[in-house]
Amino acid sequence: MSLELQIIFNKNAVMILPSGVNKGSGVLAALKELNLSPHNVVGVGDAENDHAFLGSCECSVAVSNALPALKERADWVTAHAHGTGVEELIQLLLKDDLQELEPRLKRHQTLLGASPSDGPFFLPSYNCRLLIAGPSGSGKSTVVSALLERLAQSQHQICLFDPEGDYEGFEQFLTLGGPDRIPTPTEILDALNNPKQSLVVNLLGVPLADRPSFFQGVLARVQELRFRTGHPHWLIVDEAHHVLPKELANAENVIPKDPESLVLVTVHPDSVSPAILKSVNTIIAVGPEPQALLDGFNQNAGSNLQWHARQPETNQTGTLLVWNVSDGGIPQTVKLEPGKGERRRHHRKYAEGTLGEDRSFYFRGPFGRLNLRVQNMNLFAQIAEGVDEDTWQFHRVHGDYSRWLRETIKDGDFAGVVEAVEKNNSLDAKESRRQIVEAVRKHYTAPA
């Protein structure tokens, strides 16, 4: 009849279907209606027509009477055949949510970088309780951005709590809240109800003292959604000491003990709730002084992790030390594989965005008579060219430009470039100003 139909095999039978329609498309249509993600689905089958939908499921299972080709591609094969094999799978689900099959699901792990001794280094997709710690400007946001990019590419749903507005405008993410607006729990839940929508919750508008209680209230609602649907798949808490402080009451009840993927990011692990730190199973240290970070973690978590001088240095850009807390605290050196969009996102945000009052730079001058606020790098270059020499030199001598870039803009490499100009005593005000403004425009505001 010359119709555009496809033939799909089903063991000793054939099925004639419209083009593009199969069990895979059917599963995705059902999941869309149910607001569920393929990452929360276990599929089981036995024949050729099951390939399409098993490939979409987080865990694919073949019963023992399945075709050999299906068994080869499945994550697990039951010991029993037909319906008895399906019952076997259901029993494992009821027992521990298939935790014992986790080692077979390596295809869902997330690349972090490369270990000099072992090659590619991956983070597990399940029960990953991760602490990323390092001083300001050390590259924590670069690590987080790389993880965000890869998790988004693999269609995991992420809910990121952002107390300082560092991730505003991140591609593929919806941002709720800002300096002048506090997001409501209802709109946060409405956004997360769609498993394809990842979310940044910007807490800049929430007063510092109110952030822990606001975070707990929202997190309780998010956890209800996770309990019902399995998503969002990852919770990421930036500046964790803001919302999970050391003095937090009943902290052990805030973050559930069930195996869920969580990332805590902080400059001060010694200021994070001890109960929360005790749930961490992996630590990533960023920056040149890992033992100082470990001391803060050890103090709060009651552990004794140590870094030894014989381990490779971490002051090289992109070099991380990773501890699996459960294996005795032996660190691995990992060279980060940065995200492709991180530098583009970072530059666009700080070149054109609007920093909050507490993160802006202020040209005040030697006597504090000025109050010229700089909310982004474009404005910095403009105002820098217009201020008087005494004001320029005052901030230069005190290292204010490089300090702002390092601690607030969190661009340690570029801060080093500016600091070299600040400390070059052979340069007068005019020349130092020209070099720094030119560097800012080249690094941040020039076309990519």
N, C-alpha and C positions, 0 to 999 in steps of 0.2 A: 504493500500500500504506500510505500515511499514516505512513511511517517518518521519523524525524528524521535524515535524511541530507542531505549537502551535495553540490552539483555544482560541480566545479572544471574549468575549461577547460585544455586542453593542445593549443594550436594548433587543428588540425582534428578533435580528439577531445575527449571529456568523460570525467571521472573521478568516480565516485560513492563518497564516503568518509563515515565516521562523523563526526558533528559534533565540531569541534575538532581533527580530525586532518588534517594536511597535511605538506608537506615541512619546514615550519618546526618543527612539533612533533617530527618525526622527527629532525631535526638536534639539537635540544636534548636529546632522550632519548639519542642516541648520545654526545653530549659528556658528559653526566652519567655514563654508564657508563665513559667513557675518562678522567674527571677532567680534562677540557680546558675551556677557556673560549671563548665565541664571539669574544672579542677576538683569538684566535689562529687564526682560521679564514678561509680564502679560499673563496668560493663562486662557481661559474660555472654559467650556465644560458642558456635560449633562449626559454622560453615562459611563459604566464600562471601556471602552477602553480609557477614558480620564484620569484615575488615574495616569498612568505612566508619562505623560508629565506634568500634573498639579503639581506633586510632585517635578519636576525639576525647576519650575518657582518661581520667587521671590514672586509673588502674584498670588494666585489661586482663580478663580471665578467660581461659578456655577450659571447658569440661574435658574429661579424659577421652571421650569419644569424638572429639573435634578433629578436623582435618589436620594433617601434619603441618601444612603451611600456616595455619592459624595458631597452632601451638608454638611454632617457632617465634612468632611475633608477640605472643601474649606475655604479660609480666609474670603470670602464675598459671599453672595447670593443676586443676583439682585431681584428687586421687580417684574420685568416683565419676561415673558417667551420667549423662542426661539430667533429670531433675534432682537426683541424689547429689550430683556435683554442685548444683546451685544451692542446695541445702547446706552443703559443706562450706560454701562461700558465706552464706548468711550467718552461720555459726561463728565464723571468724570475725565478721563485722560486729556481731553482738558482743564478742569476747573482748576485743581491744581496738575496734575501729581499724583493723588491718595493720596495726603498728608493726607486727612481725614481718610484714611484706615490705616495709620501708626500704631495706637495703636493695631491693630489686628495682626500685623506682628512681634510679640515678639519672634518667633522662630529664627529670624535672628539677635537678639541682641547678644552682645559680653560680655562674662563674664569678670569682672574685679577682683572680689574677693568676700568676704563675710562681710556683716554688722552684728555686734553683735546683733542688735535689729530686723533686717528684713531678715536675711538670705542672699542668693546669691544676689550679686549686679551686674547689667548688664548696659552696655553702649548702647545707641540706635545706630542703623545702619545708620540712616538718619539724616541729619542736626545736626550732632554732631561736634560742634566747640570747641575743647578741648585744654586747656592749661595745660601742665605738667611742673611744676616749682619746683626747689629745688637747694640747693648748690651742688658744686662738690662733688662727692662721696656719695651722699645721696641715690642713687638708681633709678634715673630717667631712666637710660638705662635698668634697670631690668623691670620697668613698661612697657616701650616701647616694649621690647623684648617679654614680655608676650602677649601684644596686637598683635604684628606681628605674633606670632606663631598661635594664635587663628584665626586671620583673614585669614591667609594662609590656615589653615585647613578647613575653610568654603569656600575656593576658591574665596575670594575677591581679586581683584587686587590692589596692593599697589605701590605707587611711593614715595620713601623715599629720601629726600635730606639730605646728610650726609657731613657737612663741615669739620669734623675732622676724618673721617675714622673709626668711632666707630662700624660700622655695616658691614664692609668688610667681605665677606665669610659667610654671614648669609644663613643658609640652605634654599633652595627653591627660593632664590633670585638671579637674575643676577646683578652683580656689573659692572658699567661702570665708568671709570675714576680712578684716583689715584694720588699719589704724583708727578708722572712724566708725567701724561697724562690727558688732559682736554676732557671730553666727548662732542661730538657735539650734537646739538639739533636733527639732523636728525637720528642719531643712537639711541637716547633716544626714539624718536617717533616710530621708527621701532620696538624697543623692546616692547613698550607699546601697539602696534597695536594688539598683541596677548593677549587677556584678561586673559589667563592662566599664563602669565609671569609677576611676580612682579619684581620690579627694585629698586636697590640702586644706586643713583647718587652721586658718591664720588667727593667732591669739593676740596680735598686737593691740587690739582694742580692749582686751581684758586687763584690768589693773593687776599689777604684779602679785599683790597679796591675795587676789581672788582666783588666780589661775589654778592652784591645786584643786579647789572645790569645783570650779567650772569643768576642769578636765575629768574629775571623777564622775560628775553627773553625766557628761557626754559619753564617757567610756562605758558606764553601766548600760546605756541604751545600745551602744555599738556591740557590746558583748551579748546582749539579747539577740541581736541580729545574727551574730556569729553562731550562737547556739542553735538557732533555727535553720540557718542556711549554709553555714560553713564559710561565709565570706563577710567582711573583707579578709583576705588571706594573710595579709601582713599588716601589723600595726607598727608605725615608726614614730618615735617620740623624740623630737629634736630638743636640745637644751633640757634634758630630762630633770635636772636639778630644779628647774622652775616649777614643774608640775608634780614632781614626785620628790619633794624635799626630805631631808634627813629626819625632820621632826614630824613627818606625816603620821597621823594616828590610824590604826587599823590597816596599815599598808599591806599586810599579807592578804587582805580581802579585796584589794584594788585590782591587782593583776591575777587572773585565774591561774591555777596550777596545771590545768589541762595542757596537753601539748599543742601549743599554738605559736606561730612565728611572730617574734617581737624584736624590735631594734630600739635600743636606748642610746642616745647620742649626748655626750656631755663633755664639758671642759673640766668639771669637778666631780669625779666619782666619789670623793669623800663627802660630798654634799647631797648625795642621793640616798633615799631610804634604804637602810640595811636589808629590810625584808625583800625589797625589790631586787637588790643586787644579788641576794642569795639564790634567786631564780635563774640567774645568768649561767649559761653553759659554754659560751664562747666570748672571748675578748679580742678586740682589734685595737692595738695601740698605734697611734699616729703621732709622729714627731720624734725628736731626738732624745727624749728622756723617759723611756718606758717604765723604768723602775719607780719614778715619782707617781706615775699613774697607778701602777700596781700597789704602791703603798696606800694610796687612797682607797682602792678597791679592797685590799686586804683588811684595812682598818674597819670598814663597814660590813664586809661580807664574812669576816672571821676566817679568812683563808690565808695561805702563806705562799703565794705565787712569787717567783723570783726571776729576774732577768740577769744573765751573766755576761760579763764583758766579752767572752769568747763568741757570743752570738753576733751575727752581722749587724752593723750599724743601721739605724733607721733614720738618719738625718738626710738620706738621699730622697729626692722628690719621688713620691709614689711608693716608697718602701714601707711595708707594714709588718708588725709582729702580731701573729695570731696565736692565741692560746685556746686549746680545748680544755676547759677547766676540769673535766672529768678524767683526763688521762695523766694527771699528775703535774700539770702545768708546764709541759715542755713546749716552748714557743717554736713556731715555724715562721720563717721569713717569706713574705709574699710580695711580689712586685705587682702593684695594682694595675689592672687593665681598665683604664679610664673610660667613662662613657663618651660616646661620640658627640653628644649635644651639650656636655657640661660647660665647656668654655664659651660656646656660643650663648647659652642661656645665662651664664654668669655675667658676661660682658653686656648683654642687652639689658639685663636687670639693673646693673649699677650705672650703665651709661645713661639710661633714659628714665629709670624708675624714680619713685619717691620714697626715700628713707624716712623713717619716723624721727621725731624730734630728738629722741635719745640716741639715735645712731647717725645723725647728720654731723658734718664738720662745721665748726664755727670759727670764722675769722674774727678774733676779738682784739688783737693788737696788744702791745706791751702794757697798756694801762686799762684794758678791758672796756674801752670806750665804744668799740664796735660790736655788732651782733649780727654778722652777715652769715646766714645759714646756707649750707651747701647740702642739697638733697640727693645729688647724683654727680657723676663724673663730668658730664657736659657742663653743668653749672660750676663745678670746681674750676675747670679750665677758664671759664669766662670771668669769674670773680677774681681768680688768682692774677689774671692779667691787669685787673683794675685797681687792686689794693695798693696802698702806698708802700714804700720800701721798708719802713720801720715795722709795719705789720707783717709783711712777708718774712723779713729776717727773724722776727720774734718767734714765729712758729717753726721756721727752719732750724734755728739754733736749738730749740727744745725737741726737735725730732717729731713734731706733731703730725706732719704729713705721712711719714712712713708708719707711725704708730696707728693712725686711723686706718690706713690701708691694710695693715697686718691684723689688727684686732677687730675692726668693724667690717671692712670690705672682705676680709679673710683671703687676701691674695698675697701670701707670703713671698712668692717669687718677685712680684712687682714691687712690693714694699722694700725688698732688698735693693732694687735698682734705684728707687727714690732715696733710700737711706744713704747710698753711696754719694749721691749729689749733695744731700744735706751735710755730710761730714767732710766734703771736699772744701777745705778752707782757702784754696786758691781761687775759688769762684766768688765773684761779687754777687750782689742781690740780683742784678739784671740778668746775668748769665745763668745763675742757678734757677731763677724763675723760668727762663726760656727753656732750659733743659727739662725741667720737671713737667711744665705744661705741654711741651712737645711730646714727651714720653707718655703722658696721660692720653693725649689725643691719638697717638699711634697705637697704644695698647688697648684703649677702650672705645674710642669714638670713630676711628677710621673704618671704612667699609671692610667687611670680611674678605 
